[in-house]
């Protein structure tokens, strides 16, 4: 609740379906995504970037490479990888540790190959577009499925951005609300 000394009350609430609503002055409720768009967050991708941590996945030679960040900790590596200038080795099928991430950063390695199964529960943070035809392969806030991954690899998309609503602190509430919202424009 936001209750000012003077002015309108703003109350946020969510229902059993994990949809976030807003009430202004205890009147009729409406989806919070409409309110966020009115405040200046124009696109769904902008709202997602505000509330979720977004990860970059590069596609190199039909393989998925995750940008090196702290979110790699606990994920399973796709193949053996010896880190240059270090005695640390990442083994295929083993979880990536914090020490391995520190060694990767020290060696200035930008991406690490991960298995396709690590993208379970991922959703697109922005539209994924076929570079040849301009066709949208995956819309923002749609789930990344194995079929979509193979399409991305076939169409030679350079990379895409994902977020994990279940792993993130914000939870699936904002993502579910955006999916339900029919309004797409700021106006």
C-alpha positions in Angstrom: 0.0 0.0 0.0 1.1 3.5 -0.8 -0.8 5.9 1.4 0.2 9.6 1.1 -0.8 12.5 3.4 -2.6 14.0 0.5 -3.7 12.3 -2.7 -4.8 8.9 -3.9 -4.1 5.6 -2.2 -2.4 3.0 -4.3 -2.8 -0.6 -3.3 -1.2 -3.7 -4.9 -2.7 -7.1 -4.4 -2.5 -10.5 -6.1 -5.1 -13.2 -6.4 -5.0 -17.1 -6.4 -3.9 -17.2 -10.0 -0.7 -15.2 -9.3 -1.9 -12.1 -11.1 -0.9 -8.7 -9.6 -3.6 -6.0 -9.5 -3.7 -2.3 -8.5 -6.5 -0.3 -6.8 -6.4 3.4 -6.8 -8.6 5.0 -4.0 -10.1 1.6 -3.3 -12.0 1.7 -6.6 -12.1 -1.0 -9.3 -8.9 -3.1 -9.6 -6.9 -3.5 -12.8 -3.7 -5.3 -13.8 -0.5 -3.9 -12.4 1.2 -4.1 -15.8 -1.3 -1.4 -17.1 -0.2 0.8 -14.1 3.5 0.2 -14.8 3.1 1.1 -18.5 1.3 4.3 -17.4 4.3 5.1 -15.2 6.7 4.9 -18.2 7.8 1.3 -18.6 6.6 1.0 -22.2 7.2 -2.5 -23.3 6.9 -5.9 -21.7 10.7 -6.4 -22.1 11.3 -3.2 -20.1 9.0 -4.4 -17.3 10.8 -7.8 -17.3 14.3 -6.2 -17.1 13.1 -4.0 -14.2 11.9 -6.9 -12.0 14.0 -9.9 -13.2 17.7 -10.6 -13.8 18.2 -11.2 -17.5 20.8 -13.6 -18.8 22.4 -13.6 -22.3 22.6 -16.8 -24.2 24.9 -16.8 -27.3 24.5 -19.4 -30.1 27.9 -20.4 -31.4 28.2 -23.2 -33.9 24.8 -24.6 -32.9 25.9 -24.7 -29.2 24.4 -22.6 -26.4 26.9 -20.5 -24.6 25.9 -18.7 -21.4 27.5 -15.3 -20.6 29.8 -15.6 -17.6 28.0 -14.3 -14.5 27.2 -15.3 -10.9 24.0 -17.0 -12.2 26.1 -19.8 -13.7 26.9 -21.1 -10.2 25.1 -24.5 -9.8 24.4 -25.0 -13.5 25.8 -28.1 -15.3 28.5 -27.7 -17.9 28.0 -29.3 -21.3 31.6 -30.2 -21.9 35.0 -30.3 -20.2 36.6 -26.9 -20.2 40.1 -26.1 -18.8 40.4 -22.4 -17.8 43.5 -20.7 -19.2 46.0 -19.2 -16.7 44.5 -21.4 -14.0 44.5 -24.9 -12.6 40.7 -25.0 -12.4 38.9 -27.3 -14.8 35.1 -27.5 -15.4 34.0 -31.1 -16.0 31.1 -32.1 -18.3 28.0 -33.1 -16.3 29.4 -31.4 -13.1 28.0 -28.2 -11.5 29.9 -24.9 -12.0 31.3 -23.5 -8.8 32.0 -20.0 -7.5 35.8 -20.7 -7.8 35.3 -21.6 -11.5 33.4 -18.4 -12.1 36.2 -16.3 -10.5 38.8 -18.2 -12.6 36.8 -17.6 -15.8 36.6 -13.8 -15.0 40.3 -13.7 -14.3 41.1 -15.4 -17.6 38.7 -13.0 -19.3 36.5 -15.8 -20.7 33.2 -14.3 -21.8 31.0 -17.4 -22.3 30.7 -21.0 -21.2 28.9 -23.8 -23.1 25.9 -25.2 -21.1 23.5 -28.1 -21.8 20.1 -27.4 -23.3 18.4 -28.8 -20.1 19.7 -25.8 -18.1 17.2 -23.6 -20.0 14.2 -25.5 -18.5 11.9 -22.9 -16.9 13.4 -20.1 -18.9 11.3 -17.4 -20.6 12.4 -14.9 -23.4 13.3 -11.5 -22.0 13.0 -9.9 -25.5 11.6 -11.0 -28.9 13.9 -13.5 -30.7 13.9 -12.6 -34.4 15.1 -14.7 -37.4 18.0 -12.6 -38.9 17.2 -13.6 -42.5 13.4 -13.1 -42.7 12.7 -10.8 -39.8 10.1 -13.3 -38.5 9.6 -13.4 -34.7 10.7 -16.9 -33.6 9.9 -16.3 -29.9 7.9 -13.5 -28.4 8.9 -11.7 -25.1 7.7 -13.6 -22.0 7.1 -16.9 -23.9 8.6 -20.1 -22.5 11.9 -21.4 -24.1 11.1 -25.0 -25.1 13.5 -27.6 -26.7 11.7 -27.0 -30.1 12.3 -23.3 -29.9 16.0 -23.9 -29.0 16.4 -26.1 -32.1 14.7 -23.5 -34.3 17.0 -20.8 -33.0 20.0 -23.0 -33.8 18.7 -23.8 -37.3 18.0 -20.2 -38.1 21.4 -19.1 -37.0 20.2 -16.5 -34.5 23.3 -15.0 -32.8 21.9 -15.0 -29.3 18.9 -14.3 -27.1 18.1 -13.2 -23.6 16.2 -15.2 -21.0 15.0 -14.9 -17.4 13.9 -17.5 -14.9 10.7 -16.4 -13.0 10.8 -19.4 -10.7 14.4 -18.9 -9.7 14.2 -15.1 -9.3 13.2 -13.2 -6.1 10.2 -11.5 -7.9 8.7 -14.9 -8.6 6.3 -15.7 -11.4 3.7 -13.0 -10.5 4.9 -10.2 -12.9 5.4 -12.7 -15.7 1.9 -14.2 -15.3 0.4 -10.7 -15.1 2.1 -9.6 -18.4 0.9 -12.8 -20.1 -2.7 -12.1 -19.1 -2.5 -8.4 -20.1 -4.1 -7.6 -23.5 -2.8 -4.1 -23.6 0.6 -3.6 -25.4 0.9 0.2 -25.8 1.8 3.0 -23.4 -1.3 5.0 -24.5 
